[in-house]
Amino acid sequence: MFGIPSIGKLLVLGLIIAGVYLFFKAAKRRDISSAGRGQGNSGGSPAQNQENQSDSGSLEMVQCPACKAYIPAKSTCSCGGNG
């Protein structure tokens, strides 16, 4: 019933498996990059974000009193609270 598959069928199967793998890899990369873009965006320009950075390259963060989210110290929170 199940014979030895031909080389052509094996190549097609390999291409299908590679296509599915690459599709999911690209989808994961897209999810990670869109999540990263949405979280750290305080609405300020990149120059403003660099002003908040210390020598080590990290930002000083403060907690918004209204929504309890952490935001850069010199920016305002998108919820409208005083950050």
The first five atom37 places (N, CA, C, CB, O) and aatype in JSON, in Angstrom:
{
  "aatype": [12, 13, 7, 9, 14, 15, 9, 7, 11, 10, 10, 19, 10, 7, 10, 9, 9, 0, 7, 19, 18, 10, 13, 13, 11, 0, 0, 11, 1, 1, 3, 9, 15, 15, 0, 7, 1, 7, 5, 7, 2, 15, 7, 7, 15, 14, 0, 5, 2, 5, 6, 2, 5, 15, 3, 15, 7, 15, 10, 6, 12, 19, 5, 4, 14, 0, 4, 11, 0, 18, 9, 14, 0, 11, 15, 16, 4, 15, 4, 7, 7, 2, 7],
  "atom_mask": [
    [1, 1, 1, 1, 1],
    [1, 1, 1, 1, 1],
    [1, 1, 1, 0, 1],
    [1, 1, 1, 1, 1],
    [1, 1, 1, 1, 1],
    [1, 1, 1, 1, 1],
    [1, 1, 1, 1, 1],
    [1, 1, 1, 0, 1],
    [1, 1, 1, 1, 1],
    [1, 1, 1, 1, 1],
    [1, 1, 1, 1, 1],
    [1, 1, 1, 1, 1],
    [1, 1, 1, 1, 1],
    [1, 1, 1, 0, 1],
    [1, 1, 1, 1, 1],
    [1, 1, 1, 1, 1],
    [1, 1, 1, 1, 1],
    [1, 1, 1, 1, 1],
    [1, 1, 1, 0, 1],
    [1, 1, 1, 1, 1],
    [1, 1, 1, 1, 1],
    [1, 1, 1, 1, 1],
    [1, 1, 1, 1, 1],
    [1, 1, 1, 1, 1],
    [1, 1, 1, 1, 1],
    [1, 1, 1, 1, 1],
    [1, 1, 1, 1, 1],
    [1, 1, 1, 1, 1],
    [1, 1, 1, 1, 1],
    [1, 1, 1, 1, 1],
    [1, 1, 1, 1, 1],
    [1, 1, 1, 1, 1],
    [1, 1, 1, 1, 1],
    [1, 1, 1, 1, 1],
    [1, 1, 1, 1, 1],
    [1, 1, 1, 0, 1],
    [1, 1, 1, 1, 1],
    [1, 1, 1, 0, 1],
    [1, 1, 1, 1, 1],
    [1, 1, 1, 0, 1],
    [1, 1, 1, 1, 1],
    [1, 1, 1, 1, 1],
    [1, 1, 1, 0, 1],
    [1, 1, 1, 0, 1],
    [1, 1, 1, 1, 1],
    [1, 1, 1, 1, 1],
    [1, 1, 1, 1, 1],
    [1, 1, 1, 1, 1],
    [1, 1, 1, 1, 1],
    [1, 1, 1, 1, 1],
    [1, 1, 1, 1, 1],
    [1, 1, 1, 1, 1],
    [1, 1, 1, 1, 1],
    [1, 1, 1, 1, 1],
    [1, 1, 1, 1, 1],
    [1, 1, 1, 1, 1],
    [1, 1, 1, 0, 1],
    [1, 1, 1, 1, 1],
    [1, 1, 1, 1, 1],
    [1, 1, 1, 1, 1],
    [1, 1, 1, 1, 1],
    [1, 1, 1, 1, 1],
    [1, 1, 1, 1, 1],
    [1, 1, 1, 1, 1],
    [1, 1, 1, 1, 1],
    [1, 1, 1, 1, 1],
    [1, 1, 1, 1, 1],
    [1, 1, 1, 1, 1],
    [1, 1, 1, 1, 1],
    [1, 1, 1, 1, 1],
    [1, 1, 1, 1, 1],
    [1, 1, 1, 1, 1],
    [1, 1, 1, 1, 1],
    [1, 1, 1, 1, 1],
    [1, 1, 1, 1, 1],
    [1, 1, 1, 1, 1],
    [1, 1, 1, 1, 1],
    [1, 1, 1, 1, 1],
    [1, 1, 1, 1, 1],
    [1, 1, 1, 0, 1],
    [1, 1, 1, 0, 1],
    [1, 1, 1, 1, 1],
    [1, 1, 1, 0, 1]
  ],
  "atom_positions": [
    [[0.81, -1.18, 0.0], [0.0, 0.0, 0.0], [0.86, 1.26, 0.0], [-0.93, -0.01, 1.19], [0.67, 2.15, -0.83]],
    [[1.82, 1.32, 0.94], [2.72, 2.47, 0.97], [4.06, 2.04, 0.39], [2.88, 3.03, 2.42], [4.81, 1.28, 1.01]],
    [[4.35, 2.54, -0.78], [5.63, 2.21, -1.4], [6.66, 3.27, -1.06], [0.0, 0.0, 0.0], [6.4, 4.19, -0.29]],
    [[7.81, 3.13, -1.63], [8.88, 4.1, -1.45], [8.51, 5.35, -2.25], [10.28, 3.53, -1.89], [8.27, 5.25, -3.46]],
    [[8.45, 6.52, -1.6], [8.08, 7.74, -2.34], [9.17, 8.15, -3.31], [7.78, 8.88, -1.36], [10.35, 7.88, -3.09]],
    [[8.77, 8.79, -4.36], [9.74, 9.24, -5.36], [10.48, 10.48, -4.86], [9.04, 9.54, -6.7], [10.06, 11.13, -3.9]],
    [[11.58, 10.79, -5.51], [12.4, 11.95, -5.14], [11.58, 13.23, -5.29], [13.68, 12.02, -6.02], [11.69, 14.14, -4.46]],
    [[10.77, 13.33, -6.31], [9.96, 14.53, -6.53], [8.99, 14.77, -5.38], [0.0, 0.0, 0.0], [8.81, 15.9, -4.93]],
    [[8.35, 13.69, -4.91], [7.41, 13.82, -3.8], [8.13, 14.22, -2.51], [6.65, 12.51, -3.58], [7.6, 15.01, -1.73]],
    [[9.32, 13.69, -2.29], [10.09, 14.06, -1.11], [10.53, 15.53, -1.16], [11.31, 13.16, -0.98], [10.52, 16.21, -0.14]],
    [[10.9, 16.0, -2.34], [11.28, 17.4, -2.48], [10.09, 18.33, -2.23], [11.86, 17.66, -3.88], [10.24, 19.36, -1.56]],
    [[8.93, 17.98, -2.75], [7.74, 18.79, -2.52], [7.38, 18.8, -1.04], [6.55, 18.26, -3.35], [7.05, 19.85, -0.49]],
    [[7.45, 17.66, -0.4], [7.19, 17.58, 1.03], [8.18, 18.43, 1.82], [7.25, 16.13, 1.51], [7.78, 19.13, 2.75]],
    [[9.44, 18.39, 1.46], [10.46, 19.21, 2.12], [10.19, 20.7, 1.93], [0.0, 0.0, 0.0], [10.37, 21.48, 2.87]],
    [[9.78, 21.1, 0.73], [9.46, 22.5, 0.48], [8.25, 22.95, 1.28], [9.21, 22.72, -1.02], [8.22, 24.08, 1.78]],
    [[7.26, 22.11, 1.42], [6.07, 22.45, 2.21], [6.44, 22.62, 3.68], [4.99, 21.35, 2.05], [6.01, 23.58, 4.33]],
    [[7.24, 21.7, 4.2], [7.66, 21.79, 5.6], [8.49, 23.06, 5.83], [8.47, 20.52, 6.01], [8.3, 23.75, 6.83]],
    [[9.42, 23.36, 4.91], [10.24, 24.57, 5.04], [9.38, 25.83, 4.96], [11.32, 24.6, 3.95], [9.62, 26.8, 5.69]],
    [[8.38, 25.84, 4.08], [7.5, 26.99, 3.97], [6.7, 27.24, 5.24], [0.0, 0.0, 0.0], [6.57, 28.38, 5.67]],
    [[6.17, 26.18, 5.82], [5.41, 26.31, 7.08], [6.32, 26.81, 8.19], [4.77, 24.97, 7.47], [5.92, 27.67, 8.98]],
    [[7.53, 26.28, 8.28], [8.49, 26.71, 9.3], [8.82, 28.19, 9.14], [9.77, 25.86, 9.21], [8.81, 28.93, 10.12]],
    [[9.12, 28.62, 7.92], [9.47, 30.02, 7.69], [8.29, 30.95, 7.95], [9.98, 30.21, 6.27], [8.48, 32.07, 8.42]],
    [[7.09, 30.5, 7.65], [5.9, 31.31, 7.91], [5.75, 31.57, 9.4], [4.65, 30.62, 7.35], [5.54, 32.72, 9.81]],
    [[5.84, 30.53, 10.22], [5.68, 30.71, 11.65], [6.85, 31.49, 12.26], [5.55, 29.35, 12.33], [6.65, 32.23, 13.22]],
    [[8.03, 31.33, 11.73], [9.19, 32.08, 12.22], [8.99, 33.57, 11.94], [10.48, 31.57, 11.55], [9.29, 34.4, 12.8]],
    [[8.5, 33.92, 10.74], [8.26, 35.32, 10.41], [7.12, 35.9, 11.24], [7.95, 35.47, 8.92], [7.17, 37.06, 11.65]],
    [[6.08, 35.09, 11.5], [4.96, 35.57, 12.3], [5.4, 35.85, 13.73], [3.82, 34.55, 12.29], [4.95, 36.83, 14.33]],
    [[6.25, 35.01, 14.28], [6.75, 35.22, 15.64], [7.61, 36.48, 15.7], [7.57, 33.99, 16.12], [7.5, 37.26, 16.65]],
    [[8.45, 36.69, 14.7], [9.31, 37.87, 14.66], [8.46, 39.14, 14.56], [10.28, 37.79, 13.48], [8.78, 40.15, 15.19]],
    [[7.39, 39.09, 13.78], [6.5, 40.23, 13.63], [5.78, 40.54, 14.94], [5.48, 39.97, 12.5], [5.62, 41.71, 15.3]],
    [[5.34, 39.51, 15.67], [4.68, 39.72, 16.96], [5.62, 40.34, 17.98], [4.13, 38.39, 17.49], [5.23, 41.23, 18.74]],
    [[6.86, 39.86, 18.0], [7.83, 40.38, 18.95], [8.15, 41.83, 18.64], [9.12, 39.53, 18.93], [8.22, 42.65, 19.56]],
    [[8.34, 42.17, 17.37], [8.69, 43.55, 17.02], [7.53, 44.5, 17.25], [9.15, 43.63, 15.58], [7.75, 45.64, 17.65]],
    [[6.3, 44.07, 16.99], [5.16, 44.96, 17.22], [4.91, 45.15, 18.71], [3.9, 44.41, 16.54], [4.49, 46.23, 19.13]],
    [[5.17, 44.14, 19.52], [5.02, 44.28, 20.96], [6.08, 45.21, 21.52], [5.09, 42.91, 21.66], [5.8, 46.01, 22.41]],
    [[7.28, 45.13, 21.01], [8.35, 46.0, 21.46], [8.12, 47.44, 21.08], [0.0, 0.0, 0.0], [8.46, 48.34, 21.84]],
    [[7.54, 47.67, 19.91], [7.24, 49.03, 19.48], [6.13, 49.64, 20.31], [6.85, 49.03, 18.02], [6.19, 50.84, 20.61]],
    [[5.14, 48.87, 20.69], [4.01, 49.4, 21.42], [4.3, 49.71, 22.87], [0.0, 0.0, 0.0], [3.69, 50.62, 23.42]],
    [[5.19, 48.99, 23.52], [5.42, 49.17, 24.95], [6.28, 50.38, 25.26], [6.06, 47.95, 25.52], [5.89, 51.2, 26.1]],
    [[7.41, 50.52, 24.64], [8.35, 51.55, 25.03], [8.06, 52.91, 24.44], [0.0, 0.0, 0.0], [8.85, 53.83, 24.66]],
    [[7.0, 53.09, 23.73], [6.72, 54.35, 23.05], [6.04, 55.3, 24.01], [5.86, 54.12, 21.81], [4.88, 55.09, 24.37]],
    [[6.74, 56.35, 24.42], [6.16, 57.33, 25.33], [5.64, 58.54, 24.58], [7.17, 57.75, 26.37], [5.22, 59.51, 25.21]],
    [[5.66, 58.51, 23.26], [5.18, 59.63, 22.48], [6.24, 60.68, 22.25], [0.0, 0.0, 0.0], [5.99, 61.64, 21.51]],
    [[7.39, 60.55, 22.84], [8.45, 61.53, 22.67], [9.33, 61.18, 21.48], [0.0, 0.0, 0.0], [9.27, 60.08, 20.95]],
    [[10.15, 62.13, 21.09], [11.06, 61.89, 19.98], [12.26, 61.09, 20.49], [11.52, 63.22, 19.34], [12.5, 61.02, 21.69]],
    [[13.02, 60.48, 19.57], [14.21, 59.74, 20.02], [15.21, 60.63, 20.76], [14.89, 59.1, 18.82], [15.92, 60.15, 21.64]],
    [[15.27, 61.91, 20.4], [16.18, 62.82, 21.1], [15.76, 62.99, 22.55], [16.23, 64.19, 20.4], [16.61, 63.05, 23.44]],
    [[14.45, 63.06, 22.81], [13.98, 63.17, 24.18], [14.29, 61.92, 24.96], [12.48, 63.44, 24.21], [14.66, 62.0, 26.14]],
    [[14.16, 60.76, 24.34], [14.45, 59.5, 25.03], [15.93, 59.41, 25.38], [14.04, 58.31, 24.17], [16.27, 58.84, 26.42]],
    [[16.82, 59.95, 24.56], [18.24, 59.9, 24.85], [18.6, 60.83, 26.0], [19.04, 60.27, 23.62], [19.58, 60.58, 26.71]],
    [[17.82, 61.9, 26.21], [18.08, 62.79, 27.33], [17.84, 62.07, 28.65], [17.21, 64.04, 27.24], [18.49, 62.39, 29.65]],
    [[16.92, 61.12, 28.69], [16.58, 60.4, 29.9], [17.56, 59.26, 30.2], [15.18, 59.85, 29.79], [17.47, 58.64, 31.26]],
    [[18.48, 58.98, 29.3], [19.37, 57.84, 29.48], [20.57, 58.22, 30.33], [19.82, 57.31, 28.13], [21.11, 59.32, 30.22]],
    [[20.98, 57.3, 31.17], [22.18, 57.49, 31.97], [23.38, 57.02, 31.16], [22.09, 56.73, 33.32], [23.25, 56.66, 29.99]],
    [[24.55, 57.02, 31.78], [25.77, 56.61, 31.09], [25.72, 55.15, 30.65], [26.97, 56.83, 32.0], [26.35, 54.79, 29.66]],
    [[24.99, 54.32, 31.38], [24.93, 52.9, 31.04], [23.94, 52.62, 29.92], [24.57, 52.09, 32.26], [23.85, 51.48, 29.47]],
    [[23.2, 53.63, 29.46], [22.25, 53.43, 28.38], [20.86, 53.08, 28.85], [0.0, 0.0, 0.0], [19.99, 52.8, 28.02]],
    [[20.62, 53.09, 30.15], [19.3, 52.74, 30.65], [18.52, 54.02, 30.97], [19.4, 51.84, 31.91], [19.11, 55.07, 31.22]],
    [[17.19, 53.91, 30.97], [16.33, 55.04, 31.27], [15.92, 55.02, 32.73], [15.09, 55.02, 30.37], [15.73, 53.96, 33.32]],
    [[15.79, 56.22, 33.33], [15.26, 56.31, 34.68], [13.74, 56.24, 34.57], [15.73, 57.63, 35.4], [13.14, 57.05, 33.86]],
    [[13.13, 55.29, 35.25], [11.69, 55.08, 35.14], [11.0, 55.47, 36.45], [11.38, 53.6, 34.8], [11.56, 55.3, 37.53]],
    [[9.77, 55.99, 36.33], [8.95, 56.31, 37.49], [7.57, 55.69, 37.27], [8.84, 57.86, 37.71], [7.17, 55.42, 36.14]],
    [[6.86, 55.45, 38.37], [5.55, 54.84, 38.28], [4.48, 55.92, 38.21], [5.3, 53.91, 39.48], [4.48, 56.86, 39.01]],
    [[3.56, 55.8, 37.26], [2.45, 56.73, 37.12], [1.5, 56.53, 38.31], [1.7, 56.53, 35.75], [1.11, 55.39, 38.59]],
    [[1.13, 57.6, 39.01], [0.25, 57.43, 40.16], [-1.17, 57.01, 39.77], [0.19, 58.71, 40.96], [-1.88, 56.4, 40.57]],
    [[-1.59, 57.33, 38.55], [-2.96, 57.02, 38.14], [-3.12, 55.57, 37.69], [-3.39, 57.95, 37.02], [-4.0, 54.87, 38.18]],
    [[-2.26, 55.12, 36.76], [-2.45, 53.78, 36.18], [-1.42, 52.77, 36.63], [-2.43, 53.88, 34.67], [-1.5, 51.59, 36.28]],
    [[-0.43, 53.2, 37.42], [0.62, 52.33, 37.99], [1.57, 51.76, 36.93], [-0.02, 51.19, 38.75], [2.29, 50.8, 37.21]],
    [[1.57, 52.33, 35.73], [2.51, 51.88, 34.69], [3.84, 52.61, 34.88], [1.94, 52.14, 33.26], [3.86, 53.73, 35.39]],
    [[4.94, 51.99, 34.48], [6.24, 52.62, 34.57], [6.55, 53.32, 33.26], [7.34, 51.59, 34.91], [6.42, 52.74, 32.18]],
    [[6.96, 54.59, 33.36], [7.25, 55.42, 32.19], [8.57, 56.13, 32.41], [6.11, 56.43, 31.93], [9.02, 56.22, 33.56]],
    [[9.22, 56.65, 31.35], [10.45, 57.43, 31.55], [10.19, 58.65, 32.42], [11.02, 57.86, 30.2], [9.11, 59.24, 32.37]],
    [[11.17, 59.03, 33.22], [10.98, 60.06, 34.24], [10.57, 61.41, 33.66], [12.25, 60.23, 35.03], [9.77, 62.12, 34.27]],
    [[11.08, 61.78, 32.5], [10.82, 63.11, 31.94], [9.7, 63.12, 30.92], [12.08, 63.66, 31.32], [9.64, 64.03, 30.1]],
    [[8.81, 62.13, 30.93], [7.71, 62.11, 29.99], [6.38, 62.03, 30.75], [7.85, 60.92, 29.0], [6.34, 61.79, 31.95]],
    [[5.3, 62.24, 30.01], [3.98, 62.15, 30.63], [3.32, 60.85, 30.21], [3.09, 63.35, 30.23], [3.6, 60.33, 29.13]],
    [[2.48, 60.33, 31.05], [1.81, 59.06, 30.79], [0.66, 59.26, 29.81], [1.29, 58.44, 32.11], [0.02, 60.31, 29.8]],
    [[0.4, 58.28, 29.0], [-0.68, 58.36, 28.01], [-2.07, 58.29, 28.65], [-0.54, 57.25, 26.98], [-3.07, 58.56, 27.99]],
    [[-2.14, 57.91, 29.93], [-3.44, 57.85, 30.6], [-3.9, 59.23, 31.05], [-3.37, 56.91, 31.8], [-5.05, 59.39, 31.44]],
    [[-3.02, 60.22, 30.99], [-3.37, 61.56, 31.41], [-2.95, 61.89, 32.82], [0.0, 0.0, 0.0], [-3.09, 63.03, 33.25]],
    [[-2.45, 60.91, 33.54], [-2.0, 61.14, 34.91], [-0.68, 61.88, 34.91], [0.0, 0.0, 0.0], [-0.01, 61.97, 33.87]],
    [[-0.3, 62.4, 36.04], [0.98, 63.12, 36.15], [2.1, 62.11, 36.32], [0.95, 64.12, 37.34], [2.21, 61.46, 37.36]],
    [[2.94, 61.98, 35.3], [4.0, 60.99, 35.38], [5.28, 61.54, 35.64], [0.0, 0.0, 0.0], [6.26, 60.81, 35.73]]
  ]
}
